[in-house]
């Protein structure tokens, strides 16, 4: 988007009394509902924090599905799972380097 278009969008949602975080959550919730129509009711019931954590770009593959199937249900659980998977990956890389050296 050109700079002018972004500022116009920001002006528009700010005039409505919305914050950047609120707009991001609305957009992310909409994207999830479009991508996973069979999980629409679950998506609509998620908190804003859970939506934000669900859409985190650092999430490993499969974490979103765990959330949408009810295996993980809160923002804190998503964050903890992401951190645990990241730690496991780092340990795996360290062990691989050690044994290949």
N, CA, C and O of each residue as an XYZ file, in Angstrom:
404
protein
N       0.829     -1.194      0.000
C       0.000      0.000      0.000
C       0.869      1.252      0.000
O       1.866      1.324      0.718
N       0.492      2.218     -0.793
C       1.198      3.497     -0.695
C       0.958      4.124      0.677
O      -0.029      3.820      1.347
N       1.851      4.981      1.073
C       1.770      5.611      2.395
C       0.430      6.326      2.594
O      -0.137      6.280      3.686
N      -0.066      6.970      1.577
C      -1.326      7.711      1.677
C      -2.490      6.786      2.020
O      -3.347      7.138      2.831
N      -2.523      5.596      1.399
C      -3.611      4.649      1.654
C      -3.601      4.165      3.104
O      -4.652      4.038      3.732
N      -2.402      3.896      3.626
C      -2.304      3.438      5.017
C      -2.784      4.505      5.979
O      -3.522      4.217      6.920
N      -2.364      5.738      5.741
C      -2.783      6.795      6.664
C      -4.285      7.021      6.554
O      -4.928      7.344      7.553
N      -4.852      6.861      5.382
C      -6.302      7.010      5.230
C      -7.025      5.907      6.000
O      -8.034      6.166      6.655
N      -6.513      4.684      5.922
C      -7.117      3.579      6.659
C      -7.012      3.833      8.158
O      -7.976      3.641      8.898
N      -5.830      4.267      8.600
C      -5.646      4.572     10.024
C      -6.591      5.682     10.465
O      -7.213      5.592     11.523
N      -6.694      6.715      9.661
C      -7.600      7.825      9.998
C      -9.036      7.324     10.113
O      -9.782      7.728     11.005
N      -9.408      6.433      9.187
C     -10.765      5.910      9.175
C     -11.065      5.125     10.447
O     -12.070      5.389     11.107
N     -10.195      4.147     10.811
C     -10.514      3.344     11.995
C     -10.329      4.129     13.284
O     -11.037      3.879     14.259
N      -9.393      5.074     13.311
C      -9.240      5.909     14.505
C     -10.457      6.814     14.690
O     -10.863      7.088     15.819
N     -11.037      7.276     13.585
C     -12.252      8.095     13.659
C     -13.420      7.294     14.232
O     -14.340      7.855     14.826
N     -13.369      5.988     14.046
C     -14.394      5.109     14.608
C     -14.120      4.764     16.070
O     -14.927      4.102     16.723
N     -12.970      5.222     16.578
C     -12.609      4.955     17.967
C     -11.902      3.627     18.168
O     -11.822      3.122     19.288
N     -11.386      3.060     17.078
C     -10.699      1.771     17.180
C      -9.191      1.973     17.245
O      -8.654      2.933     16.692
N      -8.518      1.051     17.932
C      -7.056      1.083     18.005
C      -6.482      0.138     16.956
O      -7.202     -0.668     16.367
N      -5.180      0.249     16.732
C      -4.493     -0.635     15.793
C      -4.636     -2.092     16.234
O      -4.860     -2.971     15.403
N      -4.507     -2.352     17.538
C      -4.640     -3.718     18.057
C      -6.038     -4.285     17.811
O      -6.185     -5.447     17.432
N      -7.057     -3.463     18.026
C      -8.422     -3.927     17.799
C      -8.640     -4.293     16.332
O      -9.234     -5.324     16.019
N      -8.152     -3.437     15.445
C      -8.314     -3.682     14.011
C      -7.554     -4.945     13.612
O      -8.062     -5.758     12.840
N      -6.343     -5.110     14.135
C      -5.567     -6.319     13.838
C      -6.315     -7.560     14.294
O      -6.356     -8.557     13.574
N      -6.901     -7.512     15.471
C      -7.659     -8.665     15.973
C      -8.883     -8.952     15.111
O      -9.182    -10.114     14.833
N      -9.592     -7.916     14.688
C     -10.748     -8.116     13.808
C     -10.317     -8.780     12.503
O     -10.950     -9.729     12.040
N      -9.241     -8.273     11.919
C      -8.744     -8.811     10.649
C      -8.272    -10.258     10.822
O      -8.591    -11.118     10.001
N      -7.519    -10.522     11.882
C      -7.022    -11.890     12.122
C      -8.156    -12.874     12.391
O      -8.124    -14.008     11.914
N      -9.143    -12.447     13.145
C     -10.294    -13.313     13.427
C     -11.034    -13.622     12.118
O     -11.454    -14.755     11.883
N     -11.185    -12.599     11.276
C     -11.837    -12.776      9.977
C     -11.049    -13.767      9.108
O     -11.634    -14.667      8.506
N      -9.717    -13.597      9.045
C      -8.877    -14.507      8.256
C      -9.036    -15.948      8.732
O      -9.155    -16.868      7.922
N      -9.036    -16.137     10.046
C      -9.201    -17.490     10.598
C     -10.570    -18.068     10.220
O     -10.676    -19.236      9.849
N     -11.615    -17.239     10.319
C     -12.963    -17.709      9.994
C     -13.077    -18.096      8.516
O     -13.792    -19.038      8.172
N     -12.379    -17.374      7.652
C     -12.384    -17.682      6.219
C     -11.570    -18.953      5.950
O     -11.996    -19.814      5.180
N     -10.407    -19.066      6.581
C      -9.528    -20.220      6.356
C     -10.049    -21.505      7.007
O      -9.775    -22.603      6.522
N     -10.789    -21.369      8.093
C     -11.287    -22.536      8.841
C     -12.789    -22.378      9.116
O     -13.194    -22.248     10.271
N     -13.617    -22.390      8.061
C     -15.058    -22.163      8.268
C     -15.708    -23.208      9.187
O     -16.693    -22.916      9.865
N     -15.153    -24.421      9.205
C     -15.710    -25.474     10.059
C     -15.420    -25.216     11.541
O     -16.010    -25.863     12.406
N     -14.523    -24.284     11.840
C     -14.152    -23.944     13.226
C     -14.651    -22.548     13.619
O     -14.172    -21.960     14.588
N     -15.597    -22.040     12.871
C     -16.082    -20.667     13.064
C     -16.539    -20.397     14.502
O     -16.201    -19.362     15.076
N     -17.294    -21.312     15.074
C     -17.799    -21.100     16.440
C     -16.655    -21.013     17.449
O     -16.687    -20.182     18.357
N     -15.653    -21.862     17.291
C     -14.492    -21.815     18.184
C     -13.766    -20.487     18.008
O     -13.402    -19.839     18.990
N     -13.556    -20.082     16.761
C     -12.845    -18.827     16.465
C     -13.569    -17.645     17.089
O     -12.934    -16.762     17.665
N     -14.883    -17.620     16.980
C     -15.654    -16.520     17.551
C     -15.604    -16.497     19.075
O     -15.786    -15.444     19.686
N     -15.358    -17.650     19.689
C     -15.323    -17.710     21.152
C     -13.941    -17.381     21.740
O     -13.817    -17.181     22.948
N     -12.910    -17.323     20.899
C     -11.559    -17.055     21.395
C     -11.414    -15.611     21.863
O     -12.019    -14.701     21.297
N     -10.612    -15.414     22.898
C     -10.349    -14.063     23.376
C      -9.421    -13.344     22.396
O      -8.771    -13.973     21.561
N      -9.372    -12.034     22.512
C      -8.475    -11.256     21.654
C      -7.023    -11.662     21.863
O      -6.258    -11.739     20.901
N      -6.633    -11.922     23.107
C      -5.256    -12.355     23.392
C      -4.957    -13.690     22.724
O      -3.861    -13.901     22.206
N      -5.931    -14.586     22.736
C      -5.743    -15.888     22.118
C      -5.624    -15.760     20.605
O      -4.815    -16.447     19.982
N      -6.425    -14.884     20.017
C      -6.319    -14.632     18.568
C      -4.932    -14.090     18.249
O      -4.289    -14.535     17.299
N      -4.478    -13.135     19.040
C      -3.159    -12.530     18.800
C      -2.053    -13.582     18.888
O      -1.176    -13.632     18.025
N      -2.089    -14.415     19.916
C      -1.073    -15.469     20.069
C      -1.201    -16.531     18.973
O      -0.197    -17.073     18.511
N      -2.422    -16.824     18.565
C      -2.640    -17.817     17.515
C      -2.021    -17.396     16.194
O      -1.557    -18.238     15.426
N      -2.012    -16.110     15.930
C      -1.536    -15.586     14.651
C      -0.078    -15.136     14.702
O       0.425    -14.559     13.737
N       0.598    -15.391     15.805
C       1.999    -15.003     15.938
C       2.832    -15.677     14.857
O       2.744    -16.889     14.662
N       3.632    -14.894     14.162
C       4.438    -15.413     13.052
C       5.511    -16.395     13.516
O       6.042    -17.154     12.705
N       5.834    -16.390     14.794
C       6.852    -17.299     15.326
C       6.288    -18.678     15.676
O       7.038    -19.581     16.048
N       4.985    -18.839     15.558
C       4.374    -20.126     15.895
C       4.838    -21.206     14.933
O       4.851    -21.002     13.720
N       5.219    -22.358     15.477
C       5.580    -23.476     14.595
C       4.331    -24.040     13.913
O       3.204    -23.840     14.365
N       4.571    -24.742     12.824
C       3.479    -25.366     12.086
C       2.729    -26.330     13.002
O       3.342    -27.082     13.759
N       1.431    -26.302     12.929
C       0.607    -27.207     13.719
C       0.065    -26.611     15.002
O      -0.889    -27.137     15.575
N       0.656    -25.526     15.458
C       0.205    -24.939     16.728
C      -1.191    -24.325     16.591
O      -2.014    -24.445     17.499
N      -1.454    -23.678     15.476
C      -2.781    -23.097     15.250
C      -3.848    -24.190     15.243
O      -4.920    -24.018     15.822
N      -3.557    -25.299     14.598
C      -4.512    -26.399     14.554
C      -4.810    -26.948     15.947
O      -5.947    -27.310     16.248
N      -3.772    -27.009     16.800
C      -4.000    -27.456     18.185
C      -4.963    -26.519     18.895
O      -5.801    -26.960     19.681
N      -4.846    -25.237     18.621
C      -5.733    -24.265     19.234
C      -7.157    -24.419     18.704
O      -8.115    -24.407     19.477
N      -7.290    -24.560     17.407
C      -8.617    -24.633     16.804
C      -9.331    -25.955     17.051
O     -10.541    -26.055     16.847
N      -8.595    -26.967     17.486
C      -9.231    -28.248     17.819
C      -9.452    -28.399     19.325
O      -9.973    -29.415     19.785
N      -9.049    -27.380     20.087
C      -9.289    -27.407     21.521
C      -8.196    -28.054     22.346
O      -8.330    -28.143     23.567
N      -7.117    -28.510     21.722
C      -6.010    -29.104     22.477
C      -5.294    -28.044     23.315
O      -4.750    -28.343     24.379
N      -5.301    -26.815     22.827
C      -4.749    -25.664     23.543
C      -5.849    -24.614     23.525
O      -6.432    -24.353     22.473
N      -6.146    -24.005     24.676
C      -7.313    -23.118     24.690
C      -7.060    -21.685     25.147
O      -7.971    -20.859     25.083
N      -5.859    -21.368     25.604
C      -5.634    -20.000     26.075
C      -4.381    -19.405     25.446
O      -3.523    -20.120     24.928
N      -4.299    -18.089     25.503
C      -3.126    -17.386     24.978
C      -1.859    -17.838     25.695
O      -0.817    -18.020     25.065
N      -1.947    -18.017     27.004
C      -0.780    -18.443     27.784
C      -0.310    -19.830     27.355
O       0.892    -20.082     27.270
N      -1.258    -20.731     27.084
C      -0.892    -22.087     26.639
C      -0.217    -22.052     25.268
O       0.741    -22.785     25.025
N      -0.717    -21.203     24.381
C      -0.113    -21.081     23.049
C       1.316    -20.576     23.174
O       2.233    -21.113     22.553
N       1.495    -19.545     23.978
C       2.830    -18.967     24.171
C       3.786    -19.995     24.781
O       4.925    -20.137     24.335
N       3.313    -20.705     25.798
C       4.135    -21.715     26.461
C       4.513    -22.832     25.478
O       5.662    -23.274     25.449
N       3.556    -23.280     24.684
C       3.813    -24.334     23.698
C       4.828    -23.859     22.654
O       5.727    -24.610     22.277
N       4.685    -22.614     22.188
C       5.632    -22.051     21.217
C       7.036    -22.019     21.806
O       8.002    -22.382     21.135
N       7.149    -21.588     23.049
C       8.454    -21.512     23.707
C       9.039    -22.904     23.926
O      10.241    -23.101     23.745
N       8.209    -23.872     24.312
C       8.686    -25.246     24.516
C       9.191    -25.851     23.217
O      10.243    -26.489     23.196
N       8.458    -25.659     22.148
C       8.874    -26.187     20.850
C      10.165    -25.524     20.401
O      11.041    -26.187     19.846
N      10.293    -24.224     20.635
C      11.515    -23.505     20.268
C      12.710    -24.041     21.052
O      13.793    -24.217     20.493
N      12.518    -24.300     22.343
C      13.600    -24.849     23.171
C      13.994    -26.245     22.700
O      15.179    -26.569     22.623
N      13.007    -27.061     22.389
C      13.302    -28.410     21.888
C      14.091    -28.338     20.579
O      15.028    -29.109     20.372
N      13.718    -27.431     19.717
C      14.420    -27.278     18.446
C      15.866    -26.844     18.677
O      16.787    -27.374     18.054
N      16.060    -25.881     19.571
C      17.420    -25.410     19.862
C      18.270    -26.537     20.447
O      19.445    -26.665     20.104
N      17.690    -27.351     21.321
C      18.421    -28.502     21.878
C      18.778    -29.499     20.780
O      19.886    -30.035     20.756
N      17.847    -29.740     19.886
C      18.084    -30.656     18.777
C      19.241    -30.158     17.906
O      20.124    -30.932     17.538
N      19.229    -28.870     17.582
C      20.293    -28.292     16.757
C      21.636    -28.415     17.474
O      22.637    -28.779     16.857
N      21.662    -28.115     18.773
C      22.914    -28.188     19.547
C      23.440    -29.631     19.582
O      24.634    -29.863     19.391
N      22.562    -30.579     19.822
C      22.977    -31.992     19.868
C      23.452    -32.462     18.486
O      24.438    -33.192     18.384
N      22.768    -32.053     17.447
C      23.165    -32.431     16.098
C      24.563    -31.903     15.778
O      25.400    -32.624     15.235
N      24.803    -30.647     16.118
C      26.128    -30.051     15.878
C      27.197    -30.788     16.671
O      28.296    -31.032     16.173
N      26.861    -31.146     17.928
C      27.822    -31.834     18.784
C      28.206    -33.191     18.197
O      29.383    -33.549     18.157
N      27.205    -33.937     17.744
C      27.477    -35.279     17.242
C      28.061    -35.275     15.839
O      28.715    -36.240     15.445
N      27.843    -34.228     15.088
C      28.391    -34.152     13.730
C      29.808    -33.563     13.715
O      30.505    -33.628     12.702
N      30.219    -32.992     14.841
C      31.565    -32.390     14.908
C      32.633    -33.429     15.174
O      33.814    -33.092     15.259
